[in-house]
Amino acid sequence: MEYAALINAGDTLAPDACIRFALEAASSHADMIYCDEVVPRDNGAWVRHKPGWDITRLRQAAYIGDWVWYRTEAYKNIGGFNSAFAGVEEYDLQLRLAEVEARVVRLPETLFTRAAHSRRDNIPSTIFGARAIDAITEHLGRSGISALVQPRRHFGLFQHLRETADPGTSIIMLCDGADVAMLDRWLTELLSGSPLTGPIILAGSEMPSETVQYLAEVVAREAVLEGKVLAIPPLPGLTSAEALRKAVALCKTEMVAMIEARSITAMPNWQTALRARLADTRAAVAGARTLVPLVKETGRFSVQGPIILGADTRLGAGHLADDPGPGGWLAVDQEASAISPPALMARRAALSACQFNNLTGDALWIDLCAQIRSSGKKIIWVPDVSFIVQGNSIKPDYDGNFRNGSLAAQALPWEDAYHHPALSLRGDLLVPEQRLGLVRAAPADPRSLLLSGVAEAGMALLNAARAMRAAGTIEANWVGDHLLAAEIGRRAPSPWVRINPVSDAPAHSVPYNAVFTAAPSAIAKPAIEAAQFIFATSPALVNKVRRLISPSTAVGLWRPALSKPVWRELHMANGLNTMPRILWIDEGIAPVWWQEIINQTQSTLSWIIVQRESITYAGAIATLPAPADEQGWARELAALAPHIFVRPTDTDADADHYKALLAAASGCHLLIDERFDMPESLHVIRLPNRIAAWQRAIQAAVSNLQQTLEYGARTREAALALPAIEAEIPGWLTTPAAQTVIRAAE
């Protein structure tokens, strides 16, 4: 037996839980595997999205939960379960696995459901808590960390109290945006408190003129200040990163504290508390929790926690200071990809080894933390230490500018190792991502399509993706535009296809293909030129796209196709009346005389109009909204059983033939403007843009209905004889790895 797991009586597994764990075990040979779970509660079950493997968090929270697979060899090597810790035997085992640097994998999938009041034994919670404290204490002792372990306010969470001697600490005060009163307040507090073991260094670049003068005076009076207070000369052109680099260079102590002058500390012994976290020799930086005052509620604060790569805010935004977050996420020390001031404590050696690239805000701190982490050190966020700042001092890097920094920052994956890939990157980062198209499939699929853009305009592509997904060819999702680079990056599409892109993609985002189902305007030129492969859905659109870009850039032609399984067994209804039924899809391109045609024929024809939003039609006309997918079109057209399909246009004949294919597959006789692109095999009646020609053609179709029905049957047969979407992978699914050259359409 290679793996073993425990499950409580009454708990249930997803149908594919065992196979998902087995596949992961076979590919990773992990020593321990865990997953998300569904947890019952009074107001409805909730999905407990679990953090990734984090030893710092594990020492303060038994967050792994149940249904964990252990590799039996690893289990035996560390001595298996310890009966002295009955009730917390798995927690103790996990702590010991952490000590031997076991390979641990989190499956970010909900594969396990906990039953209400599920229990493994009858050990009371008081004994559980005491034994968990003993297990943590012994683990810390074996790890060379002496600490007093105590329970937190919330059950299953713990804190460590330890004293760490000050080996010497320099304090860098970041003065950007601060006024002189703020500097004076901090200097008074620091100089009148516990004896300093290093200098206070003032540094900044974007400061009020009075603050600039203040720093200049500190520089001039360095001798008088006896080296207790130093300042980086506020020279013109000095950047925040360079000011920080110079300040670090002045530090000679083992530890460096950084504080924002604009902040207010919520606890006097913040240095001691942060320094205690560096008792773990692998920890290089420990940062405090940021609290932002609520505008309309005095004395209440919103949390701004660790930096999440590419998010538009910090972890904890939207949660109040006393809110532990789901599963206690915000209530315990935890490793992070990046943190920043208003307050942190760092090892000088770790900071001195960094490049201070010309970045600002969170981008700078992501870059610095990436460099520190690349050396094998940890970044720790500490919720027990709080500093208060105004919200405008926080500068999230949702544009991904950290990728302009060091090689370590450039190499960062978009999926933040300390976040959860199913949680949001906007607003409250602890709620599930609502746009499911941005959640990567699990397990990941080698061909994972992400379509973005206006769904109605991309109907043919979306239906093609649905058909290929149903056939098992690809994994596919759709999402609207206005995306963050990190949302696309962690979704990791292969490929990403943008439908009718107008604006540039987010900076640093993954490459994309562009498909045009409508003629682009000149403002779309940069978005077109940035695409790795370009397609249009009709010859006319191909030509219009080509006019905007270099002649050497290829534009491929992709004609939409139907999903044959949807239409093959379609059974047409007889209809609700005896008059011939005529179908028109209002695309907003009809000639000015088209309403006259409708008015003239309502006594001899039953009109069915697929309407545009907010448009009304006079007379006895049946209307329906455009169905959401090809199956919906098939159901509606089978029920309505139209005999004739008309597609006139005024001046815009760029559109592809997809809507006509839908009508053809339902057995319609086709009357189409002669300028549209149409397969010759469909027996189309092509008409000029003249009212008389359309009047004659419609009258002929009505007067000889038997012939019209025969034409419709032949048209349906011809439509189903065309290559189906399942027959060939569309060119817009191309990636550079699969194809390096796209031939332009003839």
N, C-alpha and C positions, 0 to 999 in steps of 0.2 A: 504494500500500500504506500503510494508515493505522497499522498496528501491526506489530511484528516481535518474534519470540521465538526463543530457542535451546533445543534439547533434545539431550541426549547420546544416542548410540547405545545402545540397550538399555533406556533409560528409557521408561516407558509413561504414557499419559494415561487418565483416566477417560473413559467414553464421552461424557459431556456437558461435558468440560473446555473445549473450544473455544467451545461455545455459551455457557457460563457466563461465560467471559472476555469474549466478544463482547457479551453483554448488559450486563455491567458497563461495558465501554468505551463502549457506545452511550449509557448513562445518565449516566455520570460524566465522560466525556472525560478520564479520568485520564492522566497522563504515564507512570505505571508501575503495573502490577498484578501482585500475587503471591498465592500460595495456600499452604495447608498441604501436607505431603507425607508419604508412607509411606517410611520409611528402613529398609533391611535391617540386621540385626545377628545375632550368633551365636545368641542365645537367642530369636529371633523378631522379626519386623518390628514397628516401633512408629510411631505417628502423631506426626509432629513438628508440634505446634501452634505456629505462629509468632507472636511478639509483633506488635503493631501497629507502624506506621511511627514510628520513634523515632530521631532523628538522633544523640542522645547515645549510644544503644546501638550504632548503626551505626558510630560512630567507634571502637568497641572490639570489634565482632564482625561478621563477615560472615554475618549471620543470615538474610538474605533467601533464599539458596539458588538453585536453578535453576527453570526454566520460569517466567520473568518476561516479561511483555509490556511493551514500550516503545513509546510513541507516536513514530512516526518523525520527526515534526516536532520534538518535544522532543529526541530523540536527535541530530538534525542540528544543532540550535541550540547544543548544548554541545560539538560537535566529534566526536561518535561515540566509538568505541573508540580508546584510545591504545595503539599497538603496544608502547610502552615497558613497559606493564604486562600483557604477555601472561601468561595464567594467572590473573590477577586483574582482567581487563579489565572484567567486569561490576561487580565491587566498586568499582573506580575510577569507573565510570560512575555508579553509585548515589550515591557520595559527591559527585560533581559535580552530579547532579540535586538533592541536598539543598541545595547552595549556592544554587541558583536558586529554592528553595522550590517545587519541582515538586509537582504534585498526585499523591499516591501512595495507592493503595487496596489493602488486604489483603482477599482473599476468605477468610473463615474456614472453608474447605471443603477436604477432602482430594481434590484433583483430579489429583495427580501422584504417581507411584511411582518411586523411584530404584532402579535395578538394582544388584545387588551388584557392588562394585568399579567402579561407573560413573565414567568419566573423560571429560573433553572433550579432553585433550591429554596429552602425556607429560612435562610440566614437573614436576620433583620438588618434594616438599613444602617442602624447604629454600628453594628459589627462590620458591615461592608465598609463604611467610612473609615473606621479605625484601622482595619486591615489594609485598605488602600493607602492610608498615610504611612503605615509601616513599610509597605512595598516600595513606595516612592522614596522614603528615607533610606532604605537599604540600597536602592538603585543609585541614589545620589552619592551615597558613601562609596560605593564601588566605582563611581565615576570621578571621585576626588573632589566632590562638592559637598561641603558641610552646610547643612541648613535645617532649620526648624520648619516642618511641614504642618500646615494648618488647613482646616476646611474653609472654603469661601461660603458666602451667603447662599449660593445655589448648590444643591446637592450634586455630588460627583465632580465638583471643581475644587481645586486646592491652590494654596499659595505657599511660597517658600520665603522664610525670613532668614537672612544671613547678613553678617557684618563683613565687609571687605575693606581692608586698610587702604588708605589713599596713598598710592605710590608717587603722587605728584600729578596735579591736574591744571592745565592751562585752560582758560575760558575765553572762547572766541564769541564776541557779541556781534551779531549780524545787524547792521544798522540801516539796511535798505528800508525806506519809507518811514523811518522813525524820527520823531522830533527830539529836541534837546531834553525836554522834561522826561521822556521815556528813558533816555540814557542816564540821566541823573538818578532816577528812581532805582534803576538796576545797579548802578555803581554804589549807591548808598547801601542797598541791601547786601551786596556782595562784600563790600569792604568792612561793613559793620558786623558781619556774621562770623562764622567759624574762620579761623586763620586760613588764608589762601596758601596753596602749595605751588602756585604757578601764577603767571601774569594774566591780567584781563586784556584782551586784544580787541580793539574796535576795528571793524572792517565793513565796507559797503561801497556801493557804486551809484545807486539811484537814491539820493538822499536830498532832503530839503537844504536850501543854501545855509541855513543856520547850523544844521548838523554837519555839513561839509566844513564850515568854519570851526566847529567844535573839535572835529577830528584833527584839523590842521593845528589847532592850539595844543592838543595832546601830543602831537609829533614834536612841536617846538619845545614843549616843557618836559620832555622825556626824562631828563636828568633830575628835575625837581620832583617828579613823580616816582623816582627811585625804581623804575622798572616794574612797578606794580600795575600800571596802566600804560598800555602801548596802543598805537593806532597805525593802520596802514595809510600812508599819505594819499589823500583823496585827489589823485591827479586826473586831469581831463582824459576821457577815453578809457578809464579803468572799468573793466567788466566785473560783474558779480563773481564769476568763476576765478578771475585773476586775483581779485581782492581776497577771496577765500584761500587760494593757493599761497599767497604771500603771508596770510595770517598763520596757516599751518606751518609754513617754513620757520616762523618765529617761535613756534612751540618746541620746547626741549624736554618737557615732562613726558612720562609714559602715557598718561591719559590726556584727552582733549575733550572738553565739554563745549557744546555750541548752544547758544540761545538766541532767539530773535528778540531784539530790543522792544518790539511792539507787543510782545506777549506778557502775560501775567501768570506767575506760577500759582498752582492751587495747593501746593504742599511745600513746606520749608526745606525738607531734607531730600529734595529731588536728586541731588548729586549722589548721595549715598545709595538711594534706591536704584538709580540707573547703573552705578558702578557695580552693585551687587550682581547684576545680570551678567557681567563680564567675568564672574568667577568661573564660568564655563570657558575654558581656554580656546574653544573654537568660535566663540562669539567675539566679533570685532566691533560691532556698533549696537547700542541699545537706545531706542528712541521713545519719547513720551507720547501719550495720547493727546491729541489736539481737541479742544472743546471750542465750539463756535456759539456765541450767544444767540438765542432765538430773538428775532426782531420784536415780536409782540408779546413775549412772555419773559418778564424779568426774572432772573435767577435760574433759568432753564437753558440747557445747552444741547446742541447736536454734536455727535461724535464725528471726527475726521481721523480715521485710523491709518493703517499702512497704505502705501501707494500700490495700486493694481495697474499693471502694465496696460497702457492705452485707454484706461477708463476715463470718463469725463468728471469723476470726482474721486474721493477716497473711500475706502472700505469703512462702513459704519455710518455714512451719510444718511440722514433720515431717522437715525436711532438716537434716543436721548441718553444722557450720561449714565443713568441707572438701568438702562436696558442691556441685558447680557447678550442679546442677539440670539438667533435660532441655534439651539443646541449649545448655548454658552459661547458662541463663536467670538464675541467681542470682550469676554470677561477674563481671559487668561493670556499670559505671555505666549507669543507665537513668532515663528520665523516669518520673514517677509522678503519679497524680492527687493523692495526699496522702502526706506523711510526718509524723513527729512525733519529739520527743526520745525516747531519752535524750540525743542530741547532734545539733545541727544548727547550720549557719552560714547567716545570712540577711542580705540587704541591709536596712538600717534603713528606707529609704524604702518598701520593699515592705510591711514590717510596719506602719509608721506609717499607711499608707493603709487599713488593715483596720479593720472593725468587730469588736469583741471581744464576741460575743454570749454569752448565758448558757448555755453548753454545757460539757460535760466530756468527758474521754477522747478517743477518736478522733473523736467528733463535732465537737469544737472544732477539731481540726487539719484535718479535711476541710473545714470551713467556711472557715478561714483560707487554706488552700491553694487553695480554689476562687476566693476573692477575688483572690488573687495571680495565678492562672492566667488569670482573666478579663481581666487587664490585658495579656495577651500574654507573660507571663514563664513560665519553666519551673521545675519542681520536680525535683530530681535526688536519686536514692538512690545511695549510695556503699558498695559492699560491702568496699572496702579499709580502711575505718575501722570498727572494731567497739567496741561498748560492751556490758558485761554487766549485765543486770538480772534480777530475779526475775520469773517469769511473771505474778504477781498485780498487777504495776504496769501491765500492758497492758490497756486497756479498749476492746475492739472495739465498733463501733457497728453491730451487725447489725440493730438496730431502725430504723435510718435516721433517727436524731434530728438528723442534720446538716440535714435539711430544715426544721428549726425555726430555722435560722440566716439568713444573708444571702440576698439575691436570687440571688447567684451560686451559692450552695449549693443553693437551691431549684430552680434551673434545670439542675442536673446531671442527665444521663441516668443511668438505672440501669445501663446497660452501660458499665462502666469502660473507657475508651479504651485503657488500658495492660494490661488483662487480655485473656483470650480467651473469647469467648462460649460455647465448648464445654467450658471447664474449670470445676471445682467452685468453689463459694463457701463450702464447709465443710471444715474440717480441712486436708488438703493441697490447696492451691489450684492446684497444678500437675498434678493428675491429672484425667482427663476426668470430666465430670459423669455420674454413673451413672444418674440418673433422666432418661431421654432425653426425657421430656415437657417438661423445662425447657430444652431446647436449641432455640432458634428455628430454623425452617425456613430454608433458603437455596436460592433467593432467598426473601425474606419474602413471605408471602401476605397479601393485604388482608383476608381473613377467616380468622383463625387462632385456632381454638378451643382453649382449655385447660380440661379438666374436672379437678376435684379432689374428693376425698372417697373414701368406701369403694366400691370397684369393684363388689362384689356388689349393694349397694343401688342403684347407678346403672347396672345392667345395660342397661336400656332406653335410657338416654342414650348409653352407650358404643357400643351396637350401632347407634344412629341415627348417631352420629358416624362410625363405620366405614363405614356405607353411603354417607353423603354424601361422605366422603373418597374412597371407591372410585368414586363418580360424578364426582369432580372438582369438587364444589361448594365444599368447604372444605379447609383443612389443619387437622388436629386431633391432639391428644395428651391423655394422661391422666397424672396424678400423684397420689400420696397427699397428705394434708394435712400440717400442720406445716412450712409453707414460710417462707422468709425473704422480706421485702419485695423485696429485690434479685433473688431467684430469679424471682419473678413479673414484676418490672418489666423485667428484661432479656429475658425470654421474650416480653414485649410481646403478650399475647394480645388478640384482639379478636373475641369477648369472653372473659372468664374466667367460667366457670360452676362454682359450688360446689354439690355434691350434699349435701343434708341438713346444711347448716352448723350447728354448735352454738356454736363459739367465734368471737370476733371475728377478722377478718382481721388480718394484721400491720399495724402502724401505717405510714402513708404508702404502702400498697400501692395498686395500680390498682383501679378499681371492679370490682364483680362482680355477676353475676346469681345468684340462688338458686333451686334446683329441689328440691322435696320429694317424695320417693317414700315417705316414712314420716312419721307424725305427729310434729311437733317438740314438745319439752318447753318449759316456760317459760324455761329458761336460754338457749334459742336466740333469745329475743326481740331482743337487741341485734344479733345477726348477721343476723336477718331485716330489721330496720329499716334496717340499713346497706346492704342490697342495692339496686342501682338498679332492677332488675326482679325480680319474684318469681313463681314458677310452682309448681303442684302437679300431680300426675299423675292425680288422680281428684277428682270433686266433693266427696267426703267430706274429702279432704286439703285442698282449697281452703278449706272451711269451718273446719277446725281451725287452719290457718295464720292465717286472718282473725281468729280470736278472740284472737290474741296481739298484734295490731298495730292501729294507728289505722284506723277505718272508711274513712277517705279514701284509704288505701293500696290500690292495685289488686293483686289476686292473680289471675294468669292460669291457665287450665286448659290443660294440654298432655296429651292422651291419647297414649300410645305407639303407634307403628305399626310394621309389619313392613317389611323390605326385600324387595320383590317378587322381584328377581332371585335371591335365595337360595332361595325356595320354589317358584318357577314350574315348574321342571323336576324337582322332587323325585320320585324313584321309591321307593315304599314297598316294603319287603321283605314276605315272606309270614309271617314270624315263625318261632319255633323250636318251637312246640307248637300243639296244636289248641284249647287253652282260650282263651276271650276274654281279651284283655290289657287291663289297666286301669292308667292312669298317675296317680300322685299326686306332686306336688312339695311336699315337706315345708318349709313356711315358718315352722314354729313357732307356728301359730295354730289348729291342729286342736282340735275339741271333745274333752272328756275321754273320750267314748264312741267315739272314732274307732278306737282299737286293737281294740275289740270288733268293729267292722265288718270290719276286716282279718282278724281271727282267724276270723270266721264264714264268710268267702267264699274262703278259701285253697284249698278243695277244688274250687271251681267257677271260679275266676278266677286268672289269672297276674298277680301284682302286680309293677309296676315303680315303684320309688320313687327319686326324685331326692333324695338324702339331705342332711341337714344335717351339718356337720362334727362328728365325735365322737359321732354318734348311731348306735345299732345297732337292728336290727329283728328280731323273732323270726319264725321260720317260714321257709318256702321262698319267699323274696322276692328278686327281682333288684334290686340297687341300683346307682346310678351317681352320681358327683359332678356338680354343676351344671356344664355346659359353659361354656367361657370366653367364647364369642361366639355370635352367631346362626347362623353357619355350623356351629359345633359342635353346637348344638341340632338343626339340620336333619339333620346326619349321624346323630346318635344316634337321633333319633325315626324317621328313615327306616329304620334298621337294626332297631329294636325293634318298629316298626309297632304302637303301641298302638291299641286300638279305642275305649276310653272314657277320658275325663279327668275327674277329680273334684277339686273345690276347696271343701272345707268350711271353716268357721271357727267359732270360739266367739263371741268378742265383738268381735274386730278385723276389720272389713270395710272398712278404709280403702284397702287396696292397689289399685293400678290393674289393668287387664286384660291386661297384657303377657304374663304367663305363660300365660294362657288363650288368647291369640292364637297363641302358639307351638304349643300343642296343637291348636288349630283348624286351623292351616295344615298340620299333619301328618295331618289327616283323622280326628281324634277326635270322638266324640259327647260333648258337654259337659254335665256335671252340676255345677251351680255354686250356691253359697249365694245366696239371693235378694237379699241385701244388697249384693253386689258390683256395681260399675259394669261393665256389659257392653254391647257393641253389640247392638241388637235383631235385626239381620240374621243373627246367628250361630245361630239356632234352638237357643238354650240352654234346657235344662231347669232351671228355677230352683226351689230347694228351701229349705224352712225349716230352722232349726237344731234339728231333732228326729231322733233316731235312727231312728224308725219310717219317716219319709218317705224317708230315705236308703236304708234297707234295701229298701223297695219299689221305688225308682227303679233301684237297682243290679240287683235281681232281674229287673225288667222288661227292662233293657238286655241282660242275659245270656240270658234266656229267648227273646228274639226277636233273635238276633244279626244276621240278615239286615237287619232294619229298622234296627238300630244302625249297621250298615255304611253303609246308605243315608243315615242322618242324618249320619254322619261325612263322607261324600262331599259332601253339600250344605253342611256346615259349612266344609269346606276351600274349596269354591268361593266361599262368602260371605266367608270371611276374605281370599281373594286379590282379591275385588272391592272391599274397603275401600281407601281412599287409602293408598298406600305412603309410607314415610318420604321417598323420593326426590321425591315429588310436591310437597312444600311445605316451605319452610325453617321449622324449629321456632321458636316465639316466643322460646325462651330463648337463641337466637342473636342476639337483638336487642341493638343498641347504641344509645346516645342519638343518634348520627348517622343511624341508619337509621329510628328510630321514637321518638317522644317520649311516646306515650300507649299504654298497654296496657289493653285492655278486660277487665274482670273477667268471669269465666264466668257464664252465666245460673244 
